[in-house]
Amino acid sequence: MLFRPSTWTKVRKKGYKTGVDEEETRRWREDNLVDVKKNKREDNLLKKRREVLLLQS
């Protein structure tokens, strides 16, 4: 059986990781990315505050 390229990709995508919900996975990834960015920002702010305190002493 021969498929056109567009049909073939649809068939492949349909059978790929059928147990994974795309929407849920995307939301989970976005939430984790937000948490990582927040933690990184907090770490950078803490470093700056420590430097300022050391310079003032």
WOZI-V730755 format. One line per field, one symbol per residue. psi: psi as a letter, one per 40 degrees, with the letter a starting at -180 (. if undefined). burial: b if it has 16 or more other ideal C-beta (glycine too) atoms within 10 Angstrom, else e. Layout:
psi = ???
burial = ???
This chain:
psi = hhiiddddddddddehgdehhddddddddddddddddddddddddddddddddddd.
burial = eeeeeeeeeeeeeeeeeeeeeeeeeeeeeeeeeeeeeeeeeeeeeeeeeeeeeeeee
